[in-house]
Amino acid sequence: MTAIAPAAVLWDMDGTVVDTEPYWIQAETDLVESFGQTWTYEDSMTLVGAGLWESAGILRAHGVEMESDAIVSHLTGKVVERLSRDGVPFRPGAERMLRELHSRGMRAALVTMSVRSMAEHVVSHLPFPAFELLVTGDEVSQPKPHPEPYLEAARRLGVPIEDCIAIEDSRNGLASAVASGARSLAIPHAVSIPPGPDFTIWSTLEGRTADDLFSLPFRSETDSPE
């Protein structure tokens, strides 16, 4: 397939660029247990890719007696503490792909449901300016799986969303990317993603090149019969 460079590459953060899911799971577990309740691994998987305020509502339903804003602030603070103490764990191949795209002058945005302060903390650990802009969970009215976050990134970049590539690891995030109209790539991490006609699945970015990324099919191609 011909490699067609996109107008921009739009990246999810948690689980796609960095492996922060274990940090979130620990923070959620500790918080729920501090109220005498139980939070299982299966419970934590229901929050993967969800907006933080949506997640806060679910945690409140599990017995966390705090306001949603306070829950978001608490969890974000705990994850940032872990990042500061233990470092930023990049996903396989992610930093190398970001570097290659940057060296080729490719525009990029980070589209995450984490708050801006956390996204800025993660980005600060990259030794080069990988992202032209950030779209964060505290800046959109409709979180993933709604397409607003990706549409907003394209709007701010001034490019058509259908000319962008979006990279995601979760079902909610992928649904957002697909609904936006972007060429969509899934790299499943914490949760499995079944195949579908509107996106491509890779097991990892490790060993992949920018030309591999640019060869992803457009929606019209994925919709066409074999």
C-alpha positions in Angstrom: 0.0 0.0 0.0 1.2 3.5 -0.8 2.5 5.5 2.2 0.5 8.8 2.3 1.7 11.1 5.0 -1.1 12.5 7.2 -1.6 16.2 8.0 -0.9 15.3 11.6 -0.6 12.3 14.0 -2.9 12.5 17.0 -1.7 10.4 20.0 -3.5 9.1 23.0 -1.3 9.2 26.1 -2.1 6.7 28.9 -1.5 3.2 27.6 -0.3 4.4 24.2 2.6 6.7 24.7 3.2 5.8 28.4 2.4 2.8 30.5 0.7 4.5 33.4 -2.2 2.1 33.8 -0.6 0.4 36.8 -0.2 3.7 38.5 -3.9 4.6 37.9 -5.0 1.2 39.1 -3.0 1.5 42.4 -4.3 5.0 43.0 -7.9 3.9 42.5 -7.5 0.8 44.7 -5.9 2.7 47.5 -8.6 5.3 47.4 -11.5 2.9 47.4 -10.0 0.8 50.1 -9.5 3.9 52.2 -13.3 4.1 52.4 -13.5 0.4 53.5 -14.6 -0.8 50.1 -13.1 -3.3 47.6 -11.8 -2.4 44.1 -10.9 -5.3 41.9 -8.7 -5.5 38.8 -11.9 -6.1 36.8 -13.3 -2.9 38.3 -10.2 -0.9 37.2 -10.5 -2.2 33.6 -13.9 -0.6 33.3 -12.2 2.8 33.6 -9.5 2.3 30.9 -9.9 5.0 28.3 -12.8 6.7 30.2 -12.9 10.4 31.1 -11.7 11.3 34.6 -15.0 12.8 35.7 -16.9 9.8 34.4 -14.4 7.6 36.3 -15.0 9.7 39.4 -18.7 9.0 39.2 -18.0 5.3 39.1 -15.7 5.5 42.1 -18.3 7.4 44.0 -20.8 4.6 43.2 -18.2 2.2 44.8 -18.2 4.1 48.1 -15.7 6.9 47.7 -17.3 9.7 49.6 -15.6 12.6 47.9 -16.8 15.2 45.3 -15.9 14.3 41.7 -13.4 17.2 41.3 -11.6 16.1 44.5 -11.4 12.5 43.2 -9.9 13.7 39.9 -7.4 15.9 41.8 -6.5 13.1 44.2 -5.9 10.4 41.6 -4.0 12.7 39.3 -1.8 13.8 42.1 -1.0 10.2 43.1 -0.1 9.3 39.5 2.1 12.3 39.1 3.9 11.4 42.4 4.6 7.9 40.9 5.9 9.4 37.7 8.1 11.8 39.6 9.5 9.0 41.8 9.7 6.1 39.4 10.1 7.8 36.0 7.9 7.8 32.9 7.5 4.3 31.5 7.2 4.7 27.7 5.4 2.1 25.7 7.5 -0.1 23.4 8.4 1.8 20.2 6.4 4.9 21.2 9.4 7.3 21.9 11.3 6.1 18.9 8.2 6.6 16.6 7.7 10.1 18.1 11.3 10.9 17.4 11.2 9.7 13.8 8.0 11.7 13.1 9.5 14.8 14.7 12.7 14.4 12.6 10.5 14.3 9.5 8.7 17.5 10.4 5.4 15.7 11.1 2.8 17.7 13.1 1.5 15.9 16.2 -0.9 16.5 19.0 -1.5 14.6 22.3 -5.2 13.9 22.9 -5.7 12.6 26.4 -8.4 12.4 29.0 -5.8 13.1 31.7 -5.7 16.7 32.9 -3.3 19.2 31.4 -0.9 19.3 34.4 -0.3 15.6 34.1 0.0 15.6 30.3 2.6 18.5 30.6 4.5 16.5 33.2 4.7 13.4 30.9 5.7 15.5 27.9 8.4 17.2 29.8 10.2 13.9 30.0 10.7 13.8 26.2 14.0 15.2 25.1 12.5 16.9 22.1 9.2 18.8 21.3 7.1 15.9 20.2 3.7 17.6 20.3 2.6 20.9 18.8 -0.3 21.0 21.2 -2.2 19.1 23.9 -5.9 18.4 24.1 -6.7 17.3 27.7 -9.7 15.9 29.6 -10.3 19.2 31.5 -10.5 21.1 28.3 -13.4 19.2 26.5 -17.1 19.0 27.3 -17.5 15.5 25.9 -14.8 12.9 26.8 -13.8 9.9 24.8 -15.6 7.8 23.4 -17.2 11.0 22.0 -15.3 12.3 19.0 -14.9 15.8 20.4 -11.3 15.4 21.7 -10.0 14.4 18.3 -12.1 16.9 16.4 -10.8 19.6 18.7 -7.2 18.6 18.1 -7.7 18.8 14.3 -9.5 22.2 14.7 -6.7 23.6 16.7 -4.1 22.4 14.2 -6.2 23.8 11.4 -6.3 20.5 9.5 -9.1 18.2 8.3 -9.6 15.3 10.7 -9.9 12.8 7.8 -6.3 13.7 6.9 -5.1 12.8 10.4 -4.0 9.5 11.9 -5.1 8.7 15.5 -3.3 6.2 17.7 -5.1 4.6 20.6 -4.9 1.6 23.1 -8.4 1.4 24.6 -11.9 0.7 23.3 -13.2 4.1 24.4 -10.3 5.9 22.9 -10.6 4.0 19.6 -14.3 4.7 19.4 -13.5 8.4 19.8 -10.9 8.3 17.0 -13.1 6.3 14.6 -16.1 8.5 15.2 -14.0 11.6 14.5 -13.2 10.3 11.0 -9.5 10.0 11.5 -7.4 7.1 10.1 -7.3 5.0 13.3 -4.7 2.7 14.7 -5.3 0.5 17.8 -2.4 -0.9 19.8 -4.3 -2.8 22.6 -2.7 -2.7 26.0 -4.7 -3.2 29.2 -7.8 -4.4 27.4 -8.3 -6.4 24.2 -9.8 -4.8 21.1 -11.7 -7.1 18.7 -11.0 -6.5 14.9 -13.3 -4.1 13.1 -13.7 -2.6 9.6 -12.9 1.0 10.5 -9.4 0.7 12.0 -6.1 -1.2 12.0 -4.7 -3.2 14.9 -1.0 -3.6 15.6 0.3 -5.5 18.6 3.1 -2.9 19.2 4.9 0.1 17.7 8.2 -1.7 18.2 9.9 -2.3 14.9 7.4 -0.1 13.0 8.4 2.9 11.0 6.8 6.2 10.0 6.2 4.8 6.5 4.4 1.8 8.1 2.2 4.4 9.9 1.6 6.4 6.8 0.4 3.2 5.0 -2.6 2.8 7.2 -5.8 2.7 5.0 -8.2 5.5 4.7 -11.8 4.9 5.8 -13.0 4.4 2.2 -10.4 1.6 1.8 -11.3 -0.1 5.1 -15.0 0.0 4.1 -14.4 -1.5 0.7 -15.1 -5.2 0.1 -12.2 -7.5 -0.3 
